[in-house]
């Protein structure tokens, strides 16, 4: 089989104008970035307002292996399969970050014959959205330090500044730094700080959740950058930064239109991570898609305990969305891993590990049922998969009345997802969803955390480090405690310990600190050892990526 990039480079792409017209977008709303990608003017939403909305299908997953297990591939392939069924469909995905692209995970445009294209553009600089987010974020950081060095009329306590700087690259050496060296005339006021990866920025979350330019400015002005010496929050609005930040983001706010390998329209817009942010594409893109198509396929980062939980509590609340069904992506290799198979043996037949590892699948299906969403298990098939084991997984799901289908979209594109698409369509058209959140906004912070920890993660209880207790008191004193939670947790386990596989029991969630992201509209709860600046692996993907004299890119995946 050809590599992902070879498949993408051999594809015959349609002009983006043709893609727009196929879904009913007038060319007057199209702002082209070359021949195969375009931004969509927000005025389209007003024109679409009278239309009825389509059905929203969420793609999530079981707890995956470090290599990933094909959630994006499944989402793309499902949209392609709906296209083969002659259904009016749109795909909504996040934009890839350069950090993972050059690190361990690789790009985020799907794989095999289930991709969004132009693959190289989307995985690299695309339309510049992530760069705009980084520039807006760092402008605010510069204004904070400038304010302190110019008299500090807001009386900001430098020890309380939470607004770091960002860069869209995995660079562990920037996690902790000192800024302001060189004295007041050259450097300003020295203090400890650090960098986060750009997609972890609250600005990225704001961009993804904003409903328009005015809402964008309102959210930006609410960003908490630190606290004054009386413990009161100091915001970007008090530094008069929101206008300039919004200006830098004015084009990034517009959704990006591209296509799948089989010509289905796709919005690829915004890129918040699923373990340290809310992990889904923009509200604006999803709203447009729901007005344009009968079926909209979207993806939430990582598994049900991360992206799907946040999708239900943060995204659905902000966007007014009700998912009609959820596709739960599973793989034999992930089930083997969670069932205790030895490292490096995940792809080999192991019925004992398979039986044990199904507990992880069961928990993620249970999580979706708790939200009132019917899961459809999609077995993302690999060439090494054993047919007997696939039948075991199918029988397990069928015995629990969970719809299940095998997906061959990586090898076959939309044709390999036809049965999955038919199963999803059946669930969606029968309107089986009875969507409900796990917690209510007016509950205390501790009660919200306890409910997610117990109901979604399977923890016995929650423990708080002293800083977390102080943070909760500060958040309550500033009136931010009614916001939903965005729990930052490892993606490798249902628990806060990446080494606890399958369905851990007898453990307590450890909360180390909390930070209000008031502009985004949630409270970030940090657990375990999760970090907002990843590092590169021993052999990063960057070592294999190159470009030849003809301009052809190689090694990108």
C-alpha positions in Angstrom: 0.0 0.0 0.0 1.2 3.5 -0.8 2.1 5.8 2.1 -0.4 8.4 3.3 1.4 11.3 1.6 1.8 9.3 -1.7 -1.9 8.6 -1.7 -2.7 12.3 -1.1 -0.2 13.5 -3.7 -1.7 11.2 -6.3 -5.3 12.3 -5.6 -7.2 14.3 -8.2 -8.6 17.2 -6.2 -11.6 19.2 -7.3 -11.4 23.0 -7.3 -12.6 24.4 -4.0 -15.3 26.4 -5.9 -16.8 23.1 -7.0 -16.7 21.8 -3.4 -18.5 24.9 -2.2 -21.2 24.7 -4.8 -21.7 21.0 -4.1 -22.9 21.8 -0.6 -24.7 25.0 -1.5 -22.2 27.7 -0.6 -22.4 30.7 -2.9 -19.1 31.8 -4.3 -19.6 35.3 -2.9 -18.9 33.8 0.6 -15.7 32.1 -0.6 -12.2 33.6 0.2 -9.8 31.3 -1.7 -6.3 30.3 -0.5 -5.1 28.8 -3.8 -7.1 26.2 -5.8 -8.0 23.7 -3.1 -8.7 25.6 0.2 -10.8 28.6 1.1 -12.2 30.5 4.1 -15.9 31.1 4.4 -17.2 34.5 5.3 -19.3 34.5 8.5 -22.1 36.3 6.7 -23.1 32.9 5.3 -24.6 32.0 8.8 -27.1 34.8 8.5 -28.2 33.6 5.1 -28.5 30.0 6.4 -30.5 30.9 9.5 -34.0 29.9 8.3 -32.8 26.4 7.3 -33.4 23.4 9.5 -30.4 21.7 11.1 -29.0 18.3 10.1 -28.0 15.5 12.5 -24.7 15.7 14.4 -22.6 12.5 14.7 -19.7 12.5 17.2 -16.7 10.3 16.6 -14.9 9.3 19.7 -12.8 6.3 20.8 -11.7 3.8 23.5 -8.4 4.5 25.3 -5.9 4.3 22.5 -2.4 3.1 22.1 0.4 5.8 22.0 0.4 5.4 18.2 -3.3 6.3 17.9 -5.9 4.1 16.4 -7.7 5.8 13.6 -10.4 8.1 15.0 -9.7 10.8 12.4 -9.5 8.1 9.6 -12.9 6.7 10.8 -14.5 10.2 10.8 -13.3 10.9 7.3 -14.2 7.5 6.0 -17.7 7.7 7.5 -18.2 11.0 5.7 -17.0 9.4 2.5 -19.3 6.5 3.0 -22.3 8.8 3.5 -21.3 10.4 0.2 -21.4 7.0 -1.5 -24.9 6.6 -0.1 -25.8 9.8 -1.9 -26.5 11.6 1.4 -25.8 15.3 1.9 -22.9 15.2 4.4 -20.2 17.4 5.8 -17.2 16.7 7.8 -15.8 18.9 10.6 -12.3 18.3 11.9 -9.6 20.2 13.9 -6.5 21.7 12.4 -3.3 19.8 13.1 -0.6 21.3 15.3 3.0 21.4 14.1 4.2 20.0 17.4 2.7 16.5 17.0 3.3 16.6 13.2 7.1 16.8 13.8 7.0 14.9 17.0 5.6 11.4 17.6 2.0 11.4 16.5 2.4 12.8 13.0 -0.2 14.8 11.1 -4.0 14.8 11.7 -5.6 14.5 8.3 -6.5 10.8 8.4 -4.7 8.0 6.7 -4.7 5.7 3.7 -7.7 6.2 1.5 -9.5 8.1 4.3 -8.0 11.6 4.3 -8.8 15.2 4.0 -6.7 17.1 1.4 -4.6 18.9 0.4 -2.8 16.9 3.1 0.6 18.7 3.1 -1.0 22.2 3.4 -3.4 21.2 6.2 -0.6 19.5 8.2 1.8 22.4 7.8 0.9 26.1 7.8 -2.5 25.7 6.2 -4.3 29.1 6.2 -2.2 30.6 9.1 -4.8 30.2 11.8 -2.5 28.7 14.4 0.1 31.3 13.8 -2.5 34.0 14.3 -3.5 32.4 17.6 0.1 32.4 18.7 0.7 36.0 17.8 -2.5 37.2 19.6 -1.5 35.2 22.7 2.0 36.5 22.7 0.8 40.1 22.2 -1.1 39.8 25.4 1.9 38.3 27.2 4.0 41.3 26.0 1.4 43.7 27.2 1.3 42.1 30.6 5.1 42.5 31.1 5.1 46.0 29.6 2.3 47.0 32.0 4.3 45.8 35.0 7.5 47.6 33.9 5.6 50.8 33.1 4.3 51.5 36.6 1.8 48.6 37.1 -1.3 50.6 37.7 -3.4 47.4 38.0 -1.2 46.4 40.9 -0.5 43.0 39.4 1.4 40.6 41.7 4.1 39.2 39.4 4.0 35.9 41.3 0.4 35.4 40.3 0.8 35.9 36.5 -0.7 32.8 34.8 -0.4 34.0 31.2 2.7 32.3 29.7 3.9 32.5 26.1 3.3 30.0 23.3 5.0 28.3 20.4 3.5 25.7 18.0 6.3 23.2 18.5 7.1 20.5 21.1 10.0 22.0 23.1 10.5 20.7 26.6 13.3 23.2 27.3 10.8 26.1 27.3 8.6 24.6 29.9 10.2 26.8 32.7 12.1 29.9 31.9 13.0 33.3 33.4 11.9 36.5 31.6 12.8 40.1 32.1 16.5 39.7 32.6 18.8 42.6 31.8 17.5 45.3 34.2 14.5 47.6 33.8 16.0 49.5 30.9 16.6 46.4 28.8 14.6 43.5 30.1 11.9 44.7 32.5 11.0 42.9 35.8 12.5 39.5 36.1 10.1 36.6 36.9 9.7 32.9 36.3 7.5 32.0 33.4 7.3 29.4 30.6 5.9 28.4 27.2 2.9 26.3 26.3 2.2 24.8 22.9 0.0 27.1 20.9 -3.0 24.8 20.7 -3.1 24.7 24.5 -3.6 28.5 24.6 -6.9 29.8 25.9 -7.0 32.0 22.7 -7.3 28.8 20.7 -10.2 27.6 22.9 -11.8 31.0 22.6 -11.5 31.0 18.8 -13.1 27.6 18.7 -16.0 28.6 20.9 -16.7 32.1 19.7 -20.0 32.7 17.9 -18.7 35.8 16.0 -16.4 38.9 16.2 -18.3 40.6 19.1 -18.4 37.4 21.1 -14.7 36.9 20.3 -13.8 40.3 21.7 -15.9 39.8 24.8 -14.3 36.5 25.4 -10.8 37.8 24.9 -11.4 40.7 27.3 -12.4 38.2 30.0 -9.0 36.3 29.9 -7.5 36.3 33.4 -3.8 37.0 33.1 -3.1 37.1 36.9 -4.2 38.7 40.1 -3.6 42.0 42.0 -2.3 42.1 45.5 -5.9 42.0 46.9 -6.5 38.7 45.1 -8.8 40.1 42.4 -8.5 38.8 38.8 -6.8 41.1 36.3 -8.0 40.6 32.7 -7.0 41.3 29.2 -9.8 43.8 29.1 -8.3 45.8 31.9 -5.1 46.0 29.8 -7.1 47.1 26.8 -5.7 44.2 24.7 -8.9 42.6 23.3 -9.3 44.9 20.3 -5.8 44.3 18.9 -6.0 40.6 19.7 -9.3 40.3 17.8 -7.8 42.1 14.8 -5.0 39.5 14.6 -7.7 36.8 14.7 -10.2 38.3 12.3 -9.3 35.9 9.4 -8.6 32.9 11.7 -12.3 33.2 12.9 -13.5 32.1 9.4 -13.9 28.3 8.9 -11.6 26.6 6.4 -13.2 24.6 3.5 -11.3 21.7 2.0 -12.4 18.2 0.8 -12.0 14.5 1.4 -10.2 12.2 -1.0 -13.6 11.4 -2.5 -14.7 15.0 -2.8 -17.0 15.4 0.2 -16.9 18.9 1.7 -15.0 19.3 5.0 -14.5 22.2 7.4 -11.1 22.0 9.1 -11.0 24.7 11.7 -9.3 25.4 15.1 -7.1 22.9 16.9 -7.6 22.7 20.7 -6.0 19.5 22.2 -8.4 16.9 23.8 -6.3 16.2 26.9 -5.5 19.8 28.0 -8.4 21.7 26.2 -11.8 20.8 24.9 -10.6 19.0 21.8 -13.1 19.8 19.0 -13.3 22.0 15.9 -15.0 25.4 16.0 -18.6 26.2 16.9 -18.9 28.3 13.8 -17.8 25.5 11.5 -20.2 23.0 13.1 -23.1 25.5 12.9 -22.5 26.2 9.3 -22.3 22.5 8.5 -25.5 21.7 10.3 -27.3 24.2 8.2 -25.7 23.0 5.0 -25.9 19.2 5.3 -28.3 16.5 6.5 -25.5 14.7 8.3 -22.5 16.3 10.0 -19.6 14.1 11.2 -17.3 15.7 13.8 -14.6 14.3 16.0 -13.6 14.9 19.7 -10.0 14.4 20.7 -8.9 11.2 22.3 -11.5 8.9 24.1 -14.9 9.4 25.8 -13.3 10.4 29.1 -11.5 13.4 27.4 -12.9 14.8 24.2 -16.4 13.4 24.3 -17.0 14.4 28.0 -15.8 18.0 27.2 -17.8 18.0 24.0 -20.9 17.2 26.0 -20.3 19.7 28.8 -18.5 22.6 27.1 -19.1 22.4 23.3 -22.8 21.4 23.3 -23.5 24.1 25.9 -21.7 26.8 24.0 -23.1 25.8 20.6 -26.5 24.6 21.5 -25.7 21.2 19.9 -27.4 17.8 20.6 -25.4 14.8 19.2 -27.7 12.3 17.5 -25.3 9.4 17.9 -21.6 8.6 18.6 -19.2 6.4 16.8 -16.9 4.6 19.3 -13.7 3.6 17.4 -11.9 0.5 18.7 -9.0 -1.6 17.5 -7.8 -5.1 18.3 -4.3 -3.8 19.1 -5.7 -1.3 21.7 -7.9 -4.0 23.2 -4.9 -6.3 23.4 -2.8 -3.6 25.1 -5.5 -2.9 27.7 -5.9 -6.7 28.2 -2.3 -7.1 29.3 -0.5 -8.1 26.0 3.2 -7.5 26.1 4.6 -4.3 24.6 5.4 -4.9 20.9 2.9 -7.8 20.8 -0.3 -5.7 20.4 -1.0 -6.8 16.8 -0.7 -10.5 17.4 -3.7 -12.8 18.1 -4.3 -13.0 21.9 -7.8 -14.1 22.8 -7.1 -13.9 26.6 -5.9 -10.3 26.3 -8.8 -9.5 24.0 -11.4 -10.8 26.5 -9.8 -8.8 29.4 -9.3 -5.6 27.3 -13.0 -5.5 26.3 -13.6 -3.9 29.8 -12.1 -0.7 28.4 -14.5 -0.7 25.4 -17.4 -1.5 27.8 -16.5 1.5 30.0 -16.4 4.0 27.1 -19.7 2.7 25.7 -21.2 3.1 29.2 -19.9 6.7 29.3 -21.8 7.6 26.1 -25.0 5.9 27.4 -24.7 8.0 30.6 -24.9 11.1 28.4 -28.0 9.7 26.7 -26.0 9.1 23.4 -26.3 5.7 21.6 -22.8 4.4 20.7 -22.0 2.5 17.5 -18.8 0.6 17.9 -16.6 0.9 14.8 -13.8 -1.8 14.6 -11.1 0.0 12.7 -9.6 -2.9 10.9 -5.9 -3.4 10.3 -4.4 -5.9 7.8 -2.9 -7.9 10.7 -6.3 -8.4 12.5 -7.4 -11.9 13.1 -11.0 -12.6 11.8 -11.8 -14.8 14.8 -11.0 -11.9 17.2 -13.1 -9.5 15.2 -16.0 -11.9 15.6 -15.4 -12.0 19.3 -15.6 -8.2 19.6 -18.8 -8.1 17.5 -20.4 -10.8 19.6 -19.4 -9.0 22.8 -21.1 -5.8 21.6 -24.2 -7.5 20.2 -24.7 -9.4 23.5 -24.9 -5.9 25.2 -27.2 -4.5 22.5 -24.5 -2.1 21.3 -24.5 -1.6 17.5 -21.2 -2.7 15.9 -19.6 -2.8 12.5 -16.2 -3.3 11.0 -14.6 -0.4 9.2 -12.2 -0.8 6.3 -12.0 2.9 5.4 -8.2 3.1 5.6 -7.7 0.5 2.9 -10.9 1.1 0.9 -12.1 4.6 1.5 -15.8 5.3 1.7 -16.6 1.8 0.2 -15.0 0.3 3.4 -17.4 2.2 5.6 -20.7 1.6 3.9 -22.1 -0.8 6.5 -20.9 1.4 9.3 -22.6 4.4 7.6 -25.9 2.4 7.2 -25.8 1.4 10.9 -25.1 5.0 12.0 -27.8 6.3 9.8 -30.3 3.8 11.2 -29.5 5.0 14.8 -29.6 8.6 13.9 -32.8 8.4 11.9 -34.6 6.5 14.7 -33.7 9.5 17.0 -32.5 7.3 19.9 -30.5 10.1 21.5 -31.8 11.5 24.9 -28.9 13.9 25.5 -28.2 14.9 29.1 -25.1 16.3 30.9 -23.5 14.6 34.0 -23.4 17.7 36.1 -25.3 21.0 36.4 -23.6 24.5 36.1 -24.7 25.6 39.5 -23.1 22.7 41.3 -19.9 23.4 43.3 -16.5 22.9 41.6 -15.8 19.9 43.9 -19.1 18.2 43.1 -18.5 18.7 39.3 -15.1 17.1 39.6 -16.4 14.3 41.8 -19.1 13.4 39.3 -16.8 13.3 36.3 -14.2 11.4 38.3 -16.6 8.8 39.6 -19.1 8.5 36.7 -16.8 8.9 33.7 -13.3 7.9 34.9 -14.4 5.3 37.4 -12.5 6.8 40.3 -13.4 6.0 44.0 -13.0 9.7 45.0 -11.0 12.9 44.5 -8.0 14.2 46.4 -6.7 17.8 46.3 -3.2 19.1 46.7 -2.9 22.3 48.8 -2.5 24.5 45.7 -5.7 23.1 44.2 -7.6 24.0 47.4 -6.2 27.6 47.3 -7.1 27.8 43.6 -10.7 26.8 44.3 -11.0 29.4 47.0 -9.7 32.1 44.6 -12.0 31.0 41.8 -15.0 31.1 44.1 -14.0 34.5 45.5 -13.8 35.9 42.0 -17.2 34.4 41.0 -16.0 32.0 38.3 -17.2 28.8 40.0 -20.3 28.2 37.9 -18.3 27.6 34.8 -18.1 24.0 33.3 -14.9 22.0 33.8 -12.1 21.2 31.4 -10.2 18.5 33.1 -6.6 18.1 31.9 -5.7 14.4 32.2 -3.5 11.8 30.5 -5.0 10.3 27.3 -3.4 7.0 28.0 -5.6 5.8 30.8 -9.1 6.3 32.2 -7.2 7.3 35.4 -4.7 10.1 36.0 -1.9 7.6 35.8 -0.8 6.7 32.2 0.4 3.3 33.5 -3.0 2.1 34.7 -4.5 0.5 31.7 -7.9 -1.1 30.9 -10.6 -0.1 33.4 -8.7 0.8 36.6 -10.5 0.4 40.0 -9.6 1.4 43.6 -8.0 4.7 42.8 -8.5 8.4 43.5 -8.2 11.3 41.1 -5.4 13.7 42.2 -6.1 17.4 41.4 -3.0 19.5 41.6 -4.2 22.9 40.5 -7.0 24.8 38.8 -7.0 27.8 36.4 -10.0 29.8 35.3 -10.2 30.2 31.5 -13.0 32.7 31.8 -12.8 33.8 28.1 -13.1 30.3 27.0 -15.9 29.8 29.5 -14.5 26.9 31.6 -12.2 26.0 34.5 -9.1 24.0 33.6 -8.5 21.3 36.2 -5.0 19.9 36.1 -4.5 16.3 37.3 -1.6 13.9 37.4 1.5 14.9 35.5 -0.2 16.2 32.3 1.8 19.1 30.7 0.8 21.9 28.4 4.1 21.8 26.6 4.9 18.3 25.1 8.4 17.2 24.4 9.9 15.4 21.4 10.5 11.6 21.4 13.9 10.1 21.0 13.4 9.9 17.2 10.9 12.6 16.2 9.0 12.4 12.9 11.0 15.5 11.8 14.0 13.3 11.2 12.2 11.6 8.3 10.5 14.6 6.8 12.2 16.4 3.8 11.6 18.2 0.5 13.4 17.6 -2.8 14.5 20.1 -5.4 11.2 19.8 -7.3 9.4 20.9 -4.1 7.9 17.4 -3.4 7.4 16.7 0.3 8.4 13.3 1.6 8.0 11.6 5.0 5.0 13.5 6.2 2.2 11.3 7.7 
